[in-house]
Amino acid sequence: MPCVMEEMFVDVGIGVVGCGYWGPNLVRNLAQTRGAKLLACCDLETSRLDWVRQGYPAVKVTADFQELLGDKQIDAIAIATPISTHYALVKQALKAGKHVLVAKPLAQSVAECQELQALAVRNNCVLLVDHTFLYTGAVRKIKELMDAGDLGDIYYYDSVRINLGLFQHDTNVIWDLAPHDIAIMIHLLGMVPERVLAVGASHVNEQVENIAYVTMMFRERLLAHLHVNWLAPAKVRRTIIGGSKRMVVYDDMDMSEKVKIYDSGAKLSNDPAHIYRTMVEYRTGDMYAPKIDKTEALAEECRHFVACIRDGADPISGAVLATQVVGIIEAADRSLKMGGSMEHLHRPFVPEIAAAAAS
Ligand SMILES: NC(=O)c1ccc[n+]([C@@H]2O[C@H](COP(=O)([O-])OP(=O)(O)OC[C@H]3O[C@@H](n4cnc5c(N)ncnc54)[C@H](O)[C@@H]3O)[C@@H](O)[C@H]2O)c1
């Protein structure tokens, strides 16, 4: 049963906190989500509240988060404030019995995430983390193909997410951009890495790394690599997933063919004529680009949030996945600060590894 809704099938009353850069996307989508009613918006900046007043005159505005918490008509709160504020705001919202949709990443440490997860369970509240890309047609299509075994055994996951800015003031480029790729990677592979190492550098603000290379090692020779950068002249959002049967190129900047499936691969063959020479046979077959659902990811995510509140279901991007994301980022950040140390993810935040270690 949902926590504060008294009966099913009434609109879920929603409040949004944080209406800066990302918040307006949540405001727009939640205002249009069937089964939801946007009731109030909160921001510390008067100019942001003016923006809400202009576009949504029926929506209450306030600079005081406590007002949202005390409003009995508000069943759920969407939070799009800077990362350093997530833990405190999510905690207060859950304690007040509100369902929560919070921008990525959930919090700044695994310990904080676990506390929030436990609180959500205890108070019977949905906690959905806005790992937006999981709700895109492209990622949903790739997941469908991978779950059906179309790519075969997965060999590597290689992702580039670079552009010029936006520099965040309270966090580095790993905390800002890598949650996207790590969430997509965990979601698609259905597992988490065992080891992580990262290197990076600060070129603009000495305290904040603006470029990083993150390498992750899984069991069974599966490797993943991320390149995240706020100081690149062009926007690149490209992921390559190599499998034993097929390979995928996911280019989020390609408007017409975001996902391409290549029937390419290689295998060893021993040439009987040259007994000491091992030959590599390459296969370069067809490429096709499947049809991708173009529904806006946030619209899909907001619909899912409301459905989870109504059905009491676990969100696709719930606290478990979000905690795994934060655990990997925490380890990558630790490695980066140590100049590229190998960090082992043996902590219990990774249920799969914890279970393997226990057996
Ligand atoms: N999913 C995505 O693609 C995506 C993209 C960009 C940002 N984000 C996430 O969105 C979040 C916000 O990022 P942003 O770029 O919009 O930041 P921002 O600084 O542009 O906006 C944050 C807003 O929150 C307000 N705020 C801060 N503390 C508050 C408080 N206690 N009460 C009320 N209002 C408060 C600020 O006044 C500001 O208007 C971050 O977690 C970021 O990671 C997600």
The ligand as an SDF file (V2000), in Angstrom:
LIG
                    3D

 44 48  0  0  0  0  0  0  0  0999 V2000
   18.9970   13.2730  -15.6990 N   0  0  0  0  0  0  0  0  0  0  0  0
   19.7010   14.1980  -16.3010 C   0  0  0  0  0  0  0  0  0  0  0  0
   19.9680   14.1040  -17.4920 O   0  0  0  0  0  0  0  0  0  0  0  0
   20.1680   15.3990  -15.5310 C   0  0  0  0  0  0  0  0  0  0  0  0
   20.6680   16.5070  -16.2260 C   0  0  0  0  0  0  0  0  0  0  0  0
   21.0910   17.6070  -15.4740 C   0  0  0  0  0  0  0  0  0  0  0  0
   21.0500   17.5840  -14.0860 C   0  0  0  0  0  0  0  0  0  0  0  0
   20.5770   16.4740  -13.4630 N   0  0  0  0  0  0  0  0  0  0  0  0
   20.5360   16.4250  -11.9860 C   0  0  0  0  0  0  0  0  0  0  0  0
   19.5910   17.3760  -11.5290 O   0  0  0  0  0  0  0  0  0  0  0  0
   19.9950   17.8860  -10.2670 C   0  0  0  0  0  0  0  0  0  0  0  0
   19.9860   19.4170  -10.3270 C   0  0  0  0  0  0  0  0  0  0  0  0
   20.9210   19.8390  -11.2790 O   0  0  0  0  0  0  0  0  0  0  0  0
   20.7340   21.2350  -12.0300 P   0  0  0  0  0  0  0  0  0  0  0  0
   21.7770   21.2550  -13.0930 O   0  0  0  0  0  0  0  0  0  0  0  0
   19.3050   21.4360  -12.3910 O   0  0  0  0  0  0  0  0  0  0  0  0
   21.1320   22.2620  -10.8600 O   0  0  0  0  0  0  0  0  0  0  0  0
   20.7560   23.8110  -10.7750 P   0  0  0  0  0  0  0  0  0  0  0  0
   21.7650   24.3910   -9.8380 O   0  0  0  0  0  0  0  0  0  0  0  0
   20.5980   24.3900  -12.1360 O   0  0  0  0  0  0  0  0  0  0  0  0
   19.3130   23.8510  -10.0920 O   0  0  0  0  0  0  0  0  0  0  0  0
   19.1000   23.4710   -8.7640 C   0  0  0  0  0  0  0  0  0  0  0  0
   17.9770   24.3380   -8.1830 C   0  0  0  0  0  0  0  0  0  0  0  0
   17.6870   23.8650   -6.8780 O   0  0  0  0  0  0  0  0  0  0  0  0
   17.4490   24.9760   -6.0350 C   0  0  0  0  0  0  0  0  0  0  0  0
   17.6790   24.5600   -4.6520 N   0  0  0  0  0  0  0  0  0  0  0  0
   18.8500   24.1700   -4.0950 C   0  0  0  0  0  0  0  0  0  0  0  0
   18.6710   23.8060   -2.8110 N   0  0  0  0  0  0  0  0  0  0  0  0
   17.3550   23.9690   -2.5490 C   0  0  0  0  0  0  0  0  0  0  0  0
   16.5480   23.7560   -1.3980 C   0  0  0  0  0  0  0  0  0  0  0  0
   17.0560   23.3150   -0.2480 N   0  0  0  0  0  0  0  0  0  0  0  0
   15.2330   24.0270   -1.4720 N   0  0  0  0  0  0  0  0  0  0  0  0
   14.6950   24.4890   -2.6310 C   0  0  0  0  0  0  0  0  0  0  0  0
   15.4120   24.7150   -3.7670 N   0  0  0  0  0  0  0  0  0  0  0  0
   16.7240   24.4500   -3.7230 C   0  0  0  0  0  0  0  0  0  0  0  0
   18.3870   26.0550   -6.5330 C   0  0  0  0  0  0  0  0  0  0  0  0
   17.9440   27.3350   -6.1600 O   0  0  0  0  0  0  0  0  0  0  0  0
   18.3460   25.8260   -8.0420 C   0  0  0  0  0  0  0  0  0  0  0  0
   17.3560   26.6190   -8.6750 O   0  0  0  0  0  0  0  0  0  0  0  0
   21.3750   17.2760   -9.9740 C   0  0  0  0  0  0  0  0  0  0  0  0
   21.2020   16.1830   -9.1280 O   0  0  0  0  0  0  0  0  0  0  0  0
   21.8510   16.8010  -11.3270 C   0  0  0  0  0  0  0  0  0  0  0  0
   22.6970   15.6800  -11.2220 O   0  0  0  0  0  0  0  0  0  0  0  0
   20.1180   15.4100  -14.1520 C   0  0  0  0  0  0  0  0  0  0  0  0
  1  2  1  0
  2  3  2  0
  2  4  1  0
  4  5  1  0
  4 44  2  0
  5  6  2  0
  6  7  1  0
  7  8  2  0
  8  9  1  0
  8 44  1  0
  9 10  1  0
  9 42  1  0
 10 11  1  0
 11 12  1  0
 11 40  1  0
 12 13  1  0
 13 14  1  0
 14 15  2  0
 14 16  1  0
 14 17  1  0
 17 18  1  0
 18 19  2  0
 18 20  1  0
 18 21  1  0
 21 22  1  0
 22 23  1  0
 23 24  1  0
 23 38  1  0
 24 25  1  0
 25 26  1  0
 25 36  1  0
 26 27  1  0
 26 35  1  0
 27 28  2  0
 28 29  1  0
 29 30  1  0
 29 35  2  0
 30 31  1  0
 30 32  2  0
 32 33  1  0
 33 34  2  0
 34 35  1  0
 36 37  1  0
 36 38  1  0
 38 39  1  0
 40 41  1  0
 40 42  1  0
 42 43  1  0
M  CHG  2   8   1  16  -1
M  END
$$$$
